[in-house]
């Protein structure tokens, strides 16, 4: 089901001792978001909407930082490489954004956690998205960090309970090669 992009085959010279300030910035934000989602789901069978809203808003801001600042800067370093690398992440960003629309329940949270686990690992692992972007944006690190710190929150509406919202999320997941029902455990793996 989950098809991992083979980043190790990409022709980027990753220096093991390179300064990884961008990697650290985004990884720390992943950890912050994970903590918010953990707080929102501390009590079994309940979702604390105060923390969940912080998670939603934070995740959308995180996606905005990658899409509006990191990706364009990396693209300047190698359009050919990023044209092969970014589509997978953009589809996953679309799926995660769509998952922020329906009201949270145990099934939705399970799917969100699954996608984030796979997505974050592919970004953070050695030779992953962040290492590649770090190399492609060498010399721009402080400027990029300054821009990232200035990114505003993404305005959100309350979760939308209409059936179309969850159906749209399912379609976005399918485009990103995820199966909602399989992740949720309501369908046998193929």
Backbone as JSON Lines, residues from 0, in Angstrom:
{"i":0,"aa":"X","n":[0.82,-1.19,0.0],"ca":[0.0,0.0,0.0],"c":[0.87,1.25,0.0]}
{"i":1,"aa":"X","n":[1.79,1.37,0.94],"ca":[2.61,2.57,1.04],"c":[3.85,2.37,0.19]}
{"i":2,"aa":"X","n":[3.95,3.15,-0.86],"ca":[5.12,3.01,-1.73],"c":[6.13,4.09,-1.37]}
{"i":3,"aa":"X","n":[7.25,3.66,-0.85],"ca":[8.29,4.59,-0.4],"c":[9.16,5.01,-1.57]}
{"i":4,"aa":"X","n":[9.38,6.29,-1.68],"ca":[10.27,6.83,-2.69],"c":[11.7,6.45,-2.3]}
{"i":5,"aa":"X","n":[12.46,5.93,-3.2],"ca":[13.84,5.52,-2.9],"c":[14.77,6.73,-3.02]}
{"i":6,"aa":"X","n":[14.87,7.45,-1.9],"ca":[15.65,8.67,-1.89],"c":[17.14,8.41,-1.99]}
{"i":7,"aa":"X","n":[17.58,7.26,-1.55],"ca":[19.01,6.98,-1.56],"c":[19.56,6.91,-2.97]}
{"i":8,"aa":"X","n":[18.72,6.71,-3.95],"ca":[19.16,6.63,-5.33],"c":[19.29,8.0,-5.98]}
{"i":9,"aa":"X","n":[18.89,9.05,-5.27],"ca":[18.94,10.39,-5.85],"c":[20.36,10.95,-5.79]}
{"i":10,"aa":"X","n":[20.78,11.63,-6.84],"ca":[22.16,12.1,-6.93],"c":[22.41,13.4,-6.16]}
{"i":11,"aa":"X","n":[22.39,13.33,-4.84],"ca":[22.68,14.49,-4.02],"c":[23.84,14.13,-3.11]}
{"i":12,"aa":"X","n":[24.82,14.99,-3.05],"ca":[25.99,14.75,-2.23],"c":[25.68,15.2,-0.8]}
{"i":13,"aa":"X","n":[25.27,14.26,0.05],"ca":[24.94,14.6,1.42],"c":[26.17,14.45,2.29]}
{"i":14,"aa":"X","n":[26.57,15.52,2.89],"ca":[27.75,15.5,3.75],"c":[27.32,15.09,5.16]}
{"i":15,"aa":"X","n":[27.93,14.05,5.72],"ca":[27.5,13.57,7.03],"c":[27.67,14.62,8.13]}
{"i":16,"aa":"X","n":[28.6,15.56,7.98],"ca":[28.84,16.53,9.03],"c":[28.18,17.89,8.76]}
{"i":17,"aa":"X","n":[27.27,17.93,7.77],"ca":[26.69,19.23,7.43],"c":[25.8,19.74,8.56]}
{"i":18,"aa":"X","n":[25.71,21.03,8.64],"ca":[24.87,21.69,9.63],"c":[23.42,21.45,9.25]}
{"i":19,"aa":"X","n":[22.65,20.9,10.15],"ca":[21.28,20.5,9.83],"c":[20.26,21.37,10.57]}
{"i":20,"aa":"X","n":[20.39,22.66,10.46],"ca":[19.47,23.55,11.17],"c":[18.05,23.45,10.64]}
{"i":21,"aa":"X","n":[17.87,23.33,9.33],"ca":[16.52,23.2,8.77],"c":[15.92,21.86,9.17]}
{"i":22,"aa":"X","n":[16.71,20.81,9.09],"ca":[16.27,19.48,9.5],"c":[15.79,19.53,10.95]}
{"i":23,"aa":"X","n":[16.58,20.12,11.81],"ca":[16.24,20.23,13.23],"c":[14.98,21.06,13.44]}
{"i":24,"aa":"X","n":[14.85,22.17,12.7],"ca":[13.67,23.03,12.81],"c":[12.39,22.24,12.51]}
{"i":25,"aa":"X","n":[12.38,21.54,11.39],"ca":[11.17,20.81,10.99],"c":[10.93,19.58,11.87]}
{"i":26,"aa":"X","n":[11.99,18.89,12.26],"ca":[11.84,17.73,13.13],"c":[11.29,18.14,14.49]}
{"i":27,"aa":"X","n":[11.77,19.25,15.04],"ca":[11.23,19.76,16.3],"c":[9.75,20.09,16.16]}
{"i":28,"aa":"X","n":[9.37,20.63,15.01],"ca":[7.96,20.94,14.8],"c":[7.14,19.65,14.71]}
{"i":29,"aa":"X","n":[7.67,18.61,14.09],"ca":[6.98,17.32,14.06],"c":[6.72,16.84,15.49]}
{"i":30,"aa":"X","n":[7.73,16.95,16.35],"ca":[7.59,16.5,17.73],"c":[6.55,17.34,18.48]}
{"i":31,"aa":"X","n":[6.53,18.64,18.24],"ca":[5.54,19.52,18.86],"c":[4.14,19.11,18.44]}
{"i":32,"aa":"X","n":[3.96,18.84,17.16],"ca":[2.64,18.44,16.65],"c":[2.23,17.09,17.22]}
{"i":33,"aa":"X","n":[3.16,16.16,17.32],"ca":[2.85,14.86,17.89],"c":[2.41,15.0,19.36]}
{"i":34,"aa":"X","n":[3.07,15.86,20.1],"ca":[2.69,16.09,21.49],"c":[1.29,16.68,21.6]}
{"i":35,"aa":"X","n":[0.95,17.6,20.7],"ca":[-0.4,18.18,20.71],"c":[-1.45,17.1,20.41]}
{"i":36,"aa":"X","n":[-1.17,16.25,19.43],"ca":[-2.12,15.19,19.11],"c":[-2.23,14.19,20.27]}
{"i":37,"aa":"X","n":[-1.11,13.91,20.93],"ca":[-1.14,13.03,22.1],"c":[-2.0,13.63,23.21]}
{"i":38,"aa":"X","n":[-1.84,14.93,23.45],"ca":[-2.66,15.6,24.49],"c":[-4.13,15.58,24.11]}
{"i":39,"aa":"X","n":[-4.41,15.76,22.82],"ca":[-5.81,15.78,22.37],"c":[-6.47,14.42,22.53]}
{"i":40,"aa":"X","n":[-5.69,13.36,22.58],"ca":[-6.25,12.0,22.63],"c":[-5.84,11.25,23.89]}
{"i":41,"aa":"X","n":[-5.47,11.98,24.93],"ca":[-5.04,11.36,26.19],"c":[-6.09,10.44,26.79]}
{"i":42,"aa":"X","n":[-7.32,10.9,26.79],"ca":[-8.41,10.14,27.4],"c":[-9.0,9.2,26.36]}
{"i":43,"aa":"X","n":[-8.97,7.9,26.63],"ca":[-9.51,6.94,25.67],"c":[-10.96,7.26,25.29]}
{"i":44,"aa":"X","n":[-11.21,7.22,23.99],"ca":[-12.57,7.46,23.5],"c":[-12.98,8.92,23.43]}
{"i":45,"aa":"X","n":[-12.07,9.83,23.78],"ca":[-12.37,11.26,23.75],"c":[-11.31,12.01,22.96]}
{"i":46,"aa":"X","n":[-11.72,13.12,22.36],"ca":[-10.77,14.02,21.71],"c":[-10.96,15.38,22.35]}
{"i":47,"aa":"X","n":[-9.89,15.9,22.95],"ca":[-9.92,17.23,23.53],"c":[-9.81,18.22,22.38]}
{"i":48,"aa":"X","n":[-10.9,18.89,22.07],"ca":[-10.95,19.76,20.9],"c":[-10.03,20.97,21.03]}
{"i":49,"aa":"X","n":[-9.73,21.41,22.24],"ca":[-8.8,22.53,22.42],"c":[-7.42,22.16,21.87]}
{"i":50,"aa":"X","n":[-6.91,21.0,22.3],"ca":[-5.6,20.56,21.81],"c":[-5.66,20.13,20.35]}
{"i":51,"aa":"X","n":[-6.77,19.51,19.96],"ca":[-6.89,19.08,18.57],"c":[-6.87,20.28,17.62]}
{"i":52,"aa":"X","n":[-7.52,21.37,18.02],"ca":[-7.51,22.58,17.19],"c":[-6.09,23.13,17.07]}
{"i":53,"aa":"X","n":[-5.34,23.09,18.15],"ca":[-3.93,23.53,18.09],"c":[-3.13,22.63,17.14]}
{"i":54,"aa":"X","n":[-3.41,21.33,17.22],"ca":[-2.75,20.39,16.31],"c":[-3.11,20.7,14.87]}
{"i":55,"aa":"X","n":[-4.4,20.85,14.58],"ca":[-4.86,21.13,13.2],"c":[-4.18,22.39,12.66]}
{"i":56,"aa":"X","n":[-4.27,23.44,13.42],"ca":[-3.7,24.72,12.98],"c":[-2.18,24.6,12.8]}
{"i":57,"aa":"X","n":[-1.54,23.92,13.74],"ca":[-0.09,23.73,13.66],"c":[0.33,22.89,12.48]}
{"i":58,"aa":"X","n":[-0.42,21.82,12.2],"ca":[-0.1,20.96,11.06],"c":[-0.25,21.73,9.75]}
{"i":59,"aa":"X","n":[-1.33,22.5,9.64],"ca":[-1.53,23.28,8.42],"c":[-0.44,24.33,8.25]}
{"i":60,"aa":"X","n":[0.01,24.93,9.35],"ca":[1.12,25.9,9.28],"c":[2.4,25.19,8.84]}
{"i":61,"aa":"X","n":[2.64,24.01,9.38],"ca":[3.82,23.23,9.03],"c":[3.83,22.92,7.53]}
{"i":62,"aa":"X","n":[2.7,22.48,7.02],"ca":[2.58,22.19,5.58],"c":[2.82,23.47,4.78]}
{"i":63,"aa":"X","n":[2.27,24.56,5.23],"ca":[2.45,25.86,4.56],"c":[3.94,26.23,4.51]}
{"i":64,"aa":"X","n":[4.67,26.01,5.61],"ca":[6.1,26.33,5.65],"c":[6.86,25.51,4.61]}
{"i":65,"aa":"X","n":[6.53,24.24,4.49],"ca":[7.21,23.4,3.51],"c":[6.85,23.81,2.09]}
{"i":66,"aa":"X","n":[5.57,23.97,1.84],"ca":[5.1,24.25,0.47],"c":[5.48,25.65,-0.02]}
{"i":67,"aa":"X","n":[5.43,26.64,0.84],"ca":[5.63,28.03,0.43],"c":[7.06,28.53,0.58]}
{"i":68,"aa":"X","n":[7.86,27.88,1.43],"ca":[9.22,28.37,1.66],"c":[10.28,27.32,1.33]}
{"i":69,"aa":"X","n":[10.19,26.15,1.97],"ca":[11.23,25.14,1.77],"c":[11.26,24.61,0.34]}
{"i":70,"aa":"X","n":[10.11,24.2,-0.18],"ca":[10.09,23.61,-1.52],"c":[10.54,24.58,-2.6]}
{"i":71,"aa":"X","n":[10.05,25.82,-2.62],"ca":[10.53,26.75,-3.66],"c":[12.04,27.01,-3.57]}
{"i":72,"aa":"X","n":[12.57,27.1,-2.35],"ca":[14.01,27.34,-2.19],"c":[14.81,26.13,-2.7]}
{"i":73,"aa":"X","n":[14.35,24.93,-2.36],"ca":[15.05,23.72,-2.82],"c":[14.95,23.57,-4.33]}
{"i":74,"aa":"X","n":[13.82,23.95,-4.89],"ca":[13.62,23.84,-6.34],"c":[14.66,24.68,-7.09]}
{"i":75,"aa":"X","n":[15.04,25.81,-6.51],"ca":[16.07,26.65,-7.14],"c":[17.41,25.92,-7.19]}
{"i":76,"aa":"X","n":[17.64,25.02,-6.25],"ca":[18.88,24.25,-6.22],"c":[18.92,23.15,-7.27]}
{"i":77,"aa":"X","n":[17.78,22.56,-7.57],"ca":[17.72,21.51,-8.59],"c":[16.26,21.26,-8.96]}
{"i":78,"aa":"X","n":[15.84,21.87,-10.04],"ca":[14.47,21.67,-10.49],"c":[14.25,20.23,-10.92]}
{"i":79,"aa":"X","n":[15.26,19.63,-11.55],"ca":[15.12,18.25,-12.03],"c":[14.92,17.29,-10.85]}
{"i":80,"aa":"X","n":[15.72,17.42,-9.82],"ca":[15.62,16.55,-8.66],"c":[14.3,16.77,-7.91]}
{"i":81,"aa":"X","n":[13.96,18.0,-7.67],"ca":[12.74,18.29,-6.91],"c":[11.48,17.91,-7.69]}
{"i":82,"aa":"X","n":[11.54,17.93,-9.01],"ca":[10.36,17.53,-9.8],"c":[10.07,16.04,-9.62]}
{"i":83,"aa":"X","n":[11.08,15.26,-9.26],"ca":[10.88,13.84,-8.98],"c":[10.54,13.6,-7.52]}
{"i":84,"aa":"X","n":[11.03,14.45,-6.65],"ca":[10.91,14.26,-5.21],"c":[9.62,14.83,-4.62]}
{"i":85,"aa":"X","n":[9.23,16.02,-5.02],"ca":[8.13,16.73,-4.35],"c":[6.73,16.19,-4.6]}
{"i":86,"aa":"X","n":[6.41,15.59,-5.74],"ca":[5.01,15.16,-5.94],"c":[4.47,14.25,-4.84]}
{"i":87,"aa":"X","n":[5.26,13.32,-4.38],"ca":[4.82,12.43,-3.3],"c":[4.44,13.23,-2.06]}
{"i":88,"aa":"X","n":[5.28,14.2,-1.67],"ca":[5.02,14.98,-0.46],"c":[3.82,15.91,-0.65]}
{"i":89,"aa":"X","n":[3.67,16.43,-1.84],"ca":[2.52,17.3,-2.11],"c":[1.21,16.52,-2.04]}
{"i":90,"aa":"X","n":[1.2,15.3,-2.54],"ca":[-0.01,14.47,-2.44],"c":[-0.31,14.14,-0.98]}
{"i":91,"aa":"X","n":[0.72,13.84,-0.21],"ca":[0.52,13.56,1.21],"c":[0.07,14.8,1.97]}
{"i":92,"aa":"X","n":[0.62,15.96,1.62],"ca":[0.16,17.21,2.23],"c":[-1.33,17.43,1.93]}
{"i":93,"aa":"X","n":[-1.72,17.16,0.7],"ca":[-3.13,17.3,0.34],"c":[-4.01,16.35,1.14]}
{"i":94,"aa":"X","n":[-3.54,15.12,1.32],"ca":[-4.31,14.14,2.09],"c":[-4.41,14.57,3.56]}
{"i":95,"aa":"X","n":[-3.3,15.01,4.13],"ca":[-3.33,15.46,5.53],"c":[-4.23,16.68,5.71]}
{"i":96,"aa":"X","n":[-4.18,17.58,4.76],"ca":[-5.05,18.76,4.82],"c":[-6.51,18.33,4.77]}
{"i":97,"aa":"X","n":[-6.83,17.41,3.88],"ca":[-8.22,16.92,3.77],"c":[-8.65,16.21,5.06]}
{"i":98,"aa":"X","n":[-7.73,15.53,5.73],"ca":[-8.06,14.85,6.99],"c":[-8.33,15.83,8.13]}
{"i":99,"aa":"X","n":[-7.98,17.09,7.96],"ca":[-8.24,18.1,8.99],"c":[-9.66,18.65,8.92]}
{"i":100,"aa":"X","n":[-10.41,18.28,7.89],"ca":[-11.76,18.83,7.7],"c":[-12.83,18.1,8.52]}
{"i":101,"aa":"X","n":[-12.92,16.76,8.48],"ca":[-13.98,16.07,9.24],"c":[-13.76,16.18,10.75]}
{"i":102,"aa":"X","n":[-14.81,16.0,11.52],"ca":[-14.65,15.98,12.98],"c":[-13.78,14.77,13.4]}
{"i":103,"aa":"X","n":[-12.93,14.96,14.39],"ca":[-12.05,13.86,14.79],"c":[-12.8,12.79,15.57]}
{"i":104,"aa":"X","n":[-12.49,11.55,15.25],"ca":[-12.93,10.4,16.03],"c":[-11.77,9.42,16.05]}
{"i":105,"aa":"X","n":[-11.94,8.3,16.74],"ca":[-10.83,7.35,16.89],"c":[-10.31,6.87,15.54]}
{"i":106,"aa":"X","n":[-11.2,6.62,14.59],"ca":[-10.78,6.13,13.28],"c":[-9.98,7.2,12.53]}
{"i":107,"aa":"X","n":[-10.48,8.41,12.51],"ca":[-9.78,9.49,11.82],"c":[-8.4,9.71,12.44]}
{"i":108,"aa":"X","n":[-8.32,9.72,13.76],"ca":[-7.04,9.91,14.44],"c":[-6.07,8.79,14.08]}
{"i":109,"aa":"X","n":[-6.56,7.56,14.01],"ca":[-5.7,6.42,13.64],"c":[-5.12,6.64,12.24]}
{"i":110,"aa":"X","n":[-5.95,7.09,11.31],"ca":[-5.49,7.33,9.94],"c":[-4.49,8.49,9.9]}
{"i":111,"aa":"X","n":[-4.8,9.56,10.6],"ca":[-3.88,10.72,10.65],"c":[-2.53,10.27,11.19]}
{"i":112,"aa":"X","n":[-2.52,9.55,12.3],"ca":[-1.25,9.1,12.89],"c":[-0.46,8.22,11.92]}
{"i":113,"aa":"X","n":[-1.15,7.33,11.22],"ca":[-0.49,6.44,10.27],"c":[0.2,7.24,9.15]}
{"i":114,"aa":"X","n":[-0.54,8.15,8.57],"ca":[0.02,8.94,7.46],"c":[1.17,9.8,7.97]}
{"i":115,"aa":"X","n":[1.01,10.44,9.12],"ca":[2.08,11.28,9.66],"c":[3.32,10.45,9.98]}
{"i":116,"aa":"X","n":[3.14,9.26,10.51],"ca":[4.29,8.42,10.83],"c":[5.11,8.13,9.57]}
{"i":117,"aa":"X","n":[4.45,7.73,8.5],"ca":[5.14,7.42,7.24],"c":[5.75,8.69,6.63]}
{"i":118,"aa":"X","n":[4.95,9.75,6.61],"ca":[5.36,11.01,6.0],"c":[6.56,11.62,6.74]}
{"i":119,"aa":"X","n":[6.46,11.69,8.06],"ca":[7.54,12.29,8.85],"c":[8.82,11.48,8.75]}
{"i":120,"aa":"X","n":[8.71,10.16,8.75],"ca":[9.9,9.32,8.63],"c":[10.61,9.59,7.31]}
{"i":121,"aa":"X","n":[9.86,9.67,6.22],"ca":[10.46,9.92,4.91],"c":[11.11,11.3,4.84]}
{"i":122,"aa":"X","n":[10.62,12.23,5.61],"ca":[11.23,13.56,5.64],"c":[12.47,13.58,6.51]}
{"i":123,"aa":"X","n":[12.44,12.86,7.63],"ca":[13.49,12.97,8.64],"c":[14.64,11.97,8.48]}
{"i":124,"aa":"X","n":[14.4,10.84,7.83],"ca":[15.42,9.79,7.78],"c":[16.69,10.28,7.06]}
{"i":125,"aa":"X","n":[17.84,9.66,7.35],"ca":[19.06,10.04,6.64],"c":[18.86,9.91,5.13]}
{"i":126,"aa":"X","n":[19.21,10.95,4.4],"ca":[19.02,10.97,2.96],"c":[17.59,11.29,2.56]}
{"i":127,"aa":"X","n":[16.75,11.62,3.55],"ca":[15.35,11.94,3.3],"c":[15.16,13.37,2.82]}
{"i":128,"aa":"X","n":[13.91,13.76,2.75],"ca":[13.55,15.07,2.21],"c":[14.32,16.21,2.87]}
{"i":129,"aa":"X","n":[14.4,16.22,4.18],"ca":[15.05,17.35,4.85],"c":[16.55,17.39,4.57]}
{"i":130,"aa":"X","n":[17.21,16.25,4.53],"ca":[18.63,16.24,4.19],"c":[18.84,16.76,2.76]}
{"i":131,"aa":"X","n":[18.0,16.32,1.85],"ca":[18.13,16.75,0.46],"c":[17.87,18.26,0.34]}
{"i":132,"aa":"X","n":[16.82,18.73,0.99],"ca":[16.52,20.17,0.93],"c":[17.61,20.99,1.6]}
{"i":133,"aa":"X","n":[18.18,20.46,2.67],"ca":[19.27,21.15,3.36],"c":[20.45,21.35,2.4]}
{"i":134,"aa":"X","n":[20.77,20.3,1.65],"ca":[21.88,20.38,0.69],"c":[21.54,21.34,-0.46]}
{"i":135,"aa":"X","n":[20.31,21.27,-0.95],"ca":[19.93,22.12,-2.09],"c":[19.82,23.59,-1.73]}
{"i":136,"aa":"X","n":[19.66,23.89,-0.44],"ca":[19.51,25.28,-0.02],"c":[20.73,25.78,0.76]}
{"i":137,"aa":"X","n":[21.84,25.06,0.63],"ca":[23.06,25.46,1.34],"c":[23.35,26.93,1.08]}
{"i":138,"aa":"X","n":[23.71,27.65,2.11],"ca":[24.0,29.07,1.98],"c":[22.78,29.95,2.23]}
{"i":139,"aa":"X","n":[21.6,29.35,2.31],"ca":[20.36,30.12,2.55],"c":[19.74,29.8,3.91]}
{"i":140,"aa":"X","n":[20.42,28.99,4.7],"ca":[19.8,28.45,5.92],"c":[19.23,29.53,6.82]}
{"i":141,"aa":"X","n":[20.02,30.54,7.19],"ca":[19.52,31.54,8.13],"c":[18.37,32.34,7.54]}
{"i":142,"aa":"X","n":[18.47,32.67,6.27],"ca":[17.38,33.39,5.61],"c":[16.1,32.57,5.62]}
{"i":143,"aa":"X","n":[16.22,31.28,5.34],"ca":[15.05,30.4,5.34],"c":[14.47,30.26,6.75]}
{"i":144,"aa":"X","n":[15.34,30.1,7.75],"ca":[14.85,30.01,9.13],"c":[14.11,31.28,9.53]}
{"i":145,"aa":"X","n":[14.64,32.44,9.13],"ca":[13.97,33.71,9.43],"c":[12.59,33.76,8.78]}
{"i":146,"aa":"X","n":[12.51,33.32,7.54],"ca":[11.22,33.29,6.83],"c":[10.25,32.3,7.49]}
{"i":147,"aa":"X","n":[10.75,31.15,7.87],"ca":[9.92,30.12,8.49],"c":[9.32,30.61,9.81]}
{"i":148,"aa":"X","n":[10.12,31.32,10.57],"ca":[9.64,31.85,11.86],"c":[8.5,32.85,11.67]}
{"i":149,"aa":"X","n":[8.45,33.49,10.52],"ca":[7.44,34.51,10.25],"c":[6.14,33.97,9.66]}
{"i":150,"aa":"X","n":[6.09,32.69,9.35],"ca":[4.9,32.11,8.72],"c":[3.72,32.2,9.7]}
{"i":151,"aa":"X","n":[2.63,32.72,9.21],"ca":[1.43,32.9,10.04],"c":[0.64,31.6,10.15]}
{"i":152,"aa":"X","n":[-0.2,31.56,11.18],"ca":[-1.11,30.43,11.34],"c":[-2.07,30.38,10.15]}
{"i":153,"aa":"X","n":[-2.56,29.22,9.86],"ca":[-3.54,29.04,8.8],"c":[-4.92,29.12,9.44]}
{"i":154,"aa":"X","n":[-5.78,30.03,8.97],"ca":[-7.12,30.09,9.55],"c":[-7.88,28.79,9.26]}
{"i":155,"aa":"X","n":[-8.66,28.35,10.23],"ca":[-9.43,27.13,10.06],"c":[-10.89,27.36,10.43]}
{"i":156,"aa":"X","n":[-11.74,26.58,9.83],"ca":[-13.15,26.52,10.21],"c":[-13.3,25.36,11.18]}
{"i":157,"aa":"X","n":[-14.39,25.33,11.9],"ca":[-14.62,24.15,12.75],"c":[-14.71,22.89,11.87]}
{"i":158,"aa":"X","n":[-14.4,21.73,12.44],"ca":[-14.53,20.5,11.66],"c":[-15.93,20.39,11.05]}
{"i":159,"aa":"X","n":[-15.98,19.82,9.84],"ca":[-17.24,19.75,9.1],"c":[-17.75,18.31,9.07]}
{"i":160,"aa":"X","n":[-18.93,18.08,9.67],"ca":[-19.43,16.7,9.76],"c":[-20.15,16.17,8.51]}
{"i":161,"aa":"X","n":[-20.26,16.96,7.46],"ca":[-21.01,16.45,6.3],"c":[-20.26,15.26,5.68]}
{"i":162,"aa":"X","n":[-20.98,14.27,5.18],"ca":[-20.34,13.07,4.61],"c":[-19.35,13.4,3.49]}
{"i":163,"aa":"X","n":[-19.58,14.47,2.75],"ca":[-18.67,14.83,1.67],"c":[-17.25,15.07,2.19]}
{"i":164,"aa":"X","n":[-17.12,15.6,3.41],"ca":[-15.8,15.91,3.97],"c":[-14.95,14.65,4.12]}
{"i":165,"aa":"X","n":[-15.52,13.61,4.68],"ca":[-14.74,12.38,4.85],"c":[-14.51,11.69,3.51]}
{"i":166,"aa":"X","n":[-15.47,11.79,2.6],"ca":[-15.28,11.19,1.27],"c":[-14.16,11.91,0.51]}
{"i":167,"aa":"X","n":[-14.09,13.21,0.63],"ca":[-13.01,13.97,0.0],"c":[-11.66,13.57,0.6]}
{"i":168,"aa":"X","n":[-11.63,13.35,1.91],"ca":[-10.39,12.92,2.57],"c":[-9.98,11.53,2.07]}
{"i":169,"aa":"X","n":[-10.94,10.64,1.9],"ca":[-10.64,9.3,1.38],"c":[-10.03,9.38,-0.02]}
{"i":170,"aa":"X","n":[-10.6,10.25,-0.86],"ca":[-10.07,10.38,-2.23],"c":[-8.66,10.98,-2.22]}
{"i":171,"aa":"X","n":[-8.44,11.96,-1.36],"ca":[-7.1,12.56,-1.26],"c":[-6.09,11.52,-0.77]}
{"i":172,"aa":"X","n":[-6.49,10.7,0.17],"ca":[-5.61,9.62,0.64],"c":[-5.3,8.64,-0.48]}
{"i":173,"aa":"X","n":[-6.31,8.29,-1.25],"ca":[-6.1,7.34,-2.36],"c":[-5.11,7.91,-3.38]}
{"i":174,"aa":"X","n":[-5.21,9.22,-3.67],"ca":[-4.26,9.85,-4.6],"c":[-2.83,9.76,-4.08]}
{"i":175,"aa":"X","n":[-2.68,9.75,-2.75],"ca":[-1.36,9.66,-2.12],"c":[-0.96,8.21,-1.83]}
{"i":176,"aa":"X","n":[-1.7,7.25,-2.4],"ca":[-1.42,5.81,-2.24],"c":[-1.68,5.27,-0.84]}
{"i":177,"aa":"X","n":[-2.68,5.79,-0.18],"ca":[-3.12,5.27,1.11],"c":[-4.56,4.82,0.97]}
{"i":178,"aa":"X","n":[-4.93,3.8,1.72],"ca":[-6.3,3.31,1.73],"c":[-6.89,3.53,3.12]}
{"i":179,"aa":"X","n":[-7.84,4.45,3.22],"ca":[-8.44,4.82,4.51],"c":[-8.94,3.58,5.25]}
{"i":180,"aa":"X","n":[-9.72,2.74,4.58],"ca":[-10.31,1.58,5.25],"c":[-9.26,0.57,5.7]}
{"i":181,"aa":"X","n":[-8.24,0.39,4.9],"ca":[-7.17,-0.53,5.29],"c":[-6.44,-0.02,6.52]}
{"i":182,"aa":"X","n":[-6.14,1.26,6.56],"ca":[-5.46,1.85,7.71],"c":[-6.36,1.77,8.94]}
{"i":183,"aa":"X","n":[-7.63,2.07,8.75],"ca":[-8.58,2.08,9.86],"c":[-8.85,0.68,10.39]}
{"i":184,"aa":"X","n":[-8.51,-0.35,9.61],"ca":[-8.71,-1.71,10.04],"c":[-10.06,-2.28,9.69]}
{"i":185,"aa":"X","n":[-10.8,-1.57,8.82],"ca":[-12.12,-2.06,8.45],"c":[-12.08,-2.82,7.13]}
{"i":186,"aa":"X","n":[-10.86,-3.09,6.62],"ca":[-10.7,-3.81,5.36],"c":[-9.42,-4.61,5.44]}
{"i":187,"aa":"X","n":[-9.44,-5.79,4.9],"ca":[-8.24,-6.63,4.87],"c":[-7.18,-6.01,3.98]}
{"i":188,"aa":"X","n":[-5.9,-6.03,4.4],"ca":[-4.84,-5.52,3.53],"c":[-4.8,-6.27,2.21]}
{"i":189,"aa":"X","n":[-4.47,-5.53,1.14],"ca":[-4.42,-6.18,-0.18],"c":[-3.04,-6.7,-0.48]}
